[in-house]
Amino acid sequence: MASQNPNPPVSEITPGLFIGDVGSSWNANGLRQHQIKSILSVNDEATAMWRRDSFTSIITQDRHLKMFCLDSSHQDLLVHMRRACEFIETSLAHGGVLVHCVQGVSRSTTFVIAYLMRRDRRGLDEVLADVKLKRKVRPSENFMMQLGLWGQMEYEIWEDEEKKVPKAPYAKLLKEKGLTAVLPPSAAEIAFGF
């Protein structure tokens, strides 16, 4: 069965920042070609390919951030956005950064857009239009709504430094989605074997 993804495995969105599919995350030749030194994996399963020597010789464990994220109408990506943005920002100082999900169309795109919105202080529509010039992307309706809130809340979802009190738009989203508790990203990753 042929892939239904019209994109190449990897697309450079801004200098050194790439969106790709899951296969691009372990393609050693592609990682070298694009000088990718860090990877943000935002999908719902780990792969044994990430433990191979051909991968770990390029991407060290401290340069591979894995976040468990479903492509679902109930997935809260906002809880991960600050950490993802900080990882991308820090990692770009060391070389190229690949952000991938399964097809490189929705989840990974959402995190790249969140990063560019925050970095450049630009609106969602403008950033999305720029990304679409580089790759065919379709963040889900749920993720687009969350990106809108990300900008509205000025790239911070918490009222307090302890991250216990969500800002009003985020609290409303949690209530609407029926989410009563938000696991910290590290606990979620541990729970799902990431």
N, C-alpha and C positions, 0 to 999 in steps of 0.2 A: 504494500500500500504506500503510495507516494505521500510525502509530507504535505500538509495543507498550509504550511507557513511560507508566505511569499518572500520572506527576508533571507538574506545571507546569514550564516551562523553568527557573525559579529558585525556590528555597525558602530563606527566612531561618531559620537554625538557632539562632543567638544574635544579639544586636544587632550588625549590621554584617557578619556572617559568613554567606555564602550558599553553597549547593550548587546546581550547575546542569548542564545538558546543553551539548554543544559549541556549539549554535546560540546559546545565551545569551551565549557569550563574545564574539561580534561584533555582538550586537544593541545598537546605539548607544542607542536609546530605552530599552531595559531597563536598560542600564548607568547611564544618567542617572537614570531613575526610582528606582533603588535606591541611588543615590549610590556606585556601585562605582568605586573608583579604582585597584584592584590585582586582578590575576588570577593564579591558580596553575592552569596547564594540565597535567593528568596524563593524557596519552593517547599514542597511538602515531603520530601524524602532525601536522605543522604545517598551517596553512591560509593561503591567500593573503588571506583575509578580514582577518587580523590585520595586514596591511600597508596596508589602506585608510585614507585620511585620516579617515574617520568613526570609525574605531577608534583610531588613533594620536593623535587630538586629545583622547581621553578617557583612554586607557591608554598612558602613555609606556613606552618600552622597559625602563627600570629598574623599572617596576612590573608587569612581566609575566614571571613565572618559568615556564619550560616544562621539564617533566621527561618524558623518554621512558619510558612505562610501559605494558606490555602487560597486558591482562586475561587472565592466564594462570596456570595452576597452578604454573608455575615462576618467576614474576616475584618478584623480591626488592624489596619496597617499603621494608623496614626501612632499607636503605642511604640512602634519600631522606628519611626521616621527620624527622630533626633539622633539616635544611635547610628542609623544608617548614614545620615548626612555627615556626622563626625568621622565615621570610618572612611567614607569616600574622600573627604577633605584631607585627612591625615595621610591616607594612602597615596594620593596623587603626588605627594612630595617624594615618593619612592619609585614612581614609574606609572605605567598604565593601570587602570582599574576596570575590571569587567564586572558588570552587574547583570546577573542572569536569573531567569526562572526556567520554565520548561521550553517555551517558544520564543521568549524575548519580546512579548507583545503587550502584556498587561501588568503583572506584578513588578517585574524589573523596571519597566517604563515608569511606573508610579513612583518608585524610589528615586530614579534619575531626575524626574520632573520635580519631585519634592526638594532634592538637593539643589537643582538649578534655580528654583523659585527662591529658596533661602539665600543661596550664594549671591545671586544677582538682584534680589529684592524686586522681582518681576512677577506679574500676574500669571495665573494658570493658563489662560488662553494664549498668551504670547509665547510662553515656554513650550506648550504643547505644539503650537504651530511650528516652532523651530525644530523640535524633535522629529516631527512628521516629515520635515524636509530630508532627514537623514535615515529614517526607518519607518516602515509601515507599522504603526502602533495603534492599539485600541484598548486603553485602560477601561476596565469595566465601569459600569454606572456607579457601583458602590465606591470604587477607588477614585473616580472623578469627583464624587461628592466629598470624599475625605480630603482630596487635594484642595478643593475649594475651602474647606474648613481650615486646613493647614495655613493657607494664606490669610484667611480671616482672623485666625488666632495668632498671627505674626510668628509662626514657626515654633510655637511652644504650646503644648497641650495642658500643662499643669499650672495651677495658681501658686503653688508653694514649692520650695526647694526640695522637700522630702518626697515629692511626686505622689502625694496622697489625695490632693484635691484637684479634680479635673476642672479646666475652664468650662464655663457654661455650655458652649457649643459642643464640646467633647462629652460632657456629662449627658447632654440631650441625646447625642448619638448612641452612647452606651445604653441608655434607657430604651431608645427606639429599637435597638438591635437585640435587646433582652440580655445584655451582658452585665452581669452583676459584679464581676471581679475581673481585673486585668492582671494576668501574670506578668511579672517582670520578664523582659526578653531572655535573660539567662535561664530562668526557671522553665520557661516554655521550651527552650532549646534542649535542656536536659531531659524534660519529660518526653520529648519525641526523639531522643537519640541523636540530636544534633550536637 
